[in-house]
Amino acid sequence: MRKSIYLIIFFFFIQGIIHNIGHPVTPAFVRGLEIPDYMFGVFFAAMSLGLMIGSPLWGILSDQGRRKLYIALGLSIYSIGQFFFAYSGDALWMVVFRLIAGFGVGSALTIFTSQIIEQSEFKDRAKHLAFAAASSTLGASLGYYIGGFISTNPTMVNLLGTSDLRMIFIIQVISNILYTLLIVILLKKEKNVISTMKKPSMIAGLKEITKIDKSLLIFLISLTFMTIGSINVSKYLDVYFDELNYNPQQLGTFVMATGVVSLISSIFLVPYFAKVKKQLKLIGIIHLICAAIIFYSFRASNFLLIMYTIFMIYVVLKTIYQPLEQSYIANQATNNKYGSIMGLRQSFVSFGMVLGPLLGGYLFNIHPLVLFDFSAISFIIGVLLLIWVFALEQKKKLEKDVNQGVLL
């Protein structure tokens, strides 16, 4: 593995920590401002909308070069958004600043992912993406734990003043600024793989990514449904823990455990599953099992025990899935424009992250089980769309074989 890939994986880890410190306290922070609980989903959806808008733009810009600049610019925008989210005190302005933060953070997510794909040999691509995803998940888990710890531990509360939950976001902003400086110092300028070609304008780049293959489009729509399911499980699990009267530290400890499980899965399981040739079938099977786990887990009587046992199988399967879908999409890139294709991917993911919490907030208010059942159904819809993708690919393969037979 190249040193540059190790460095990017390290960046994913640090970013995971910093960008998740605020999550354990966000429900309590919103409630403390006497803002309705459903706005928790709106705030997350606003950030995801920013990601959806920003990711394709950052991807196209990165394919033209100056990647370090765009990463630093995006992270700086994220810092500004998070600061004013904490201190605006008005629900409408908080939505606006979450959207701004999401727009900014899309730069690092898109560009770092495209760099890993670009710098990896084909046979190692899924493995390296898995390491990056696991690193991010482990960092996020540690961030959850730290956020919960410094907001509940009496010594840390007195030392940092985190009885005022806005201080958690100040710590996050300062850490993110230092992280941005670290990237500027450590990240070397990479030779752009398409630098010898005529660089398209942003408008031309946007037009180009709309001309995608039908099977890829349906795959991306499937990805959106699967994202709706997974993001609702992830985000409303936080709220569900709070509703069951678990404190932020208990939530942080659980999320930390999921990060460790994800890391172990990435190291030992993903390299094996990456070798499976029938990737679409594997992705479909993974999500059918995930749906079954979600249907069962939130109906079980001993909630915390199930979360640390059966639910961890779900964590393992989702860890295996992400690098498989990223690798599949990367294989569709034309002229090595990985930034553009991964930006497009992130846009579909982000659309799921917008739609999921908006629907999720309404469904959770009806009953938490309705929300989690909806997530499982979203996985199943995603699988049905994958069957369509598989049929299209088989048809394309058959037509190719027929054409080759005619030529012979």
PyMOL commands that set and color helices and strands:
alter all, ss='L'
color gray80, all
select helices_A, chain A and resi 3-18+23-32+38-62+67-88+91-119+122-152+154-160+166-186+202-209+214-243+248-268+270-273+279-297+303-307+310-330+338-366+368-407
alter helices_A, ss='H'
color red, helices_A
deselect
rebuild
show_as cartoon
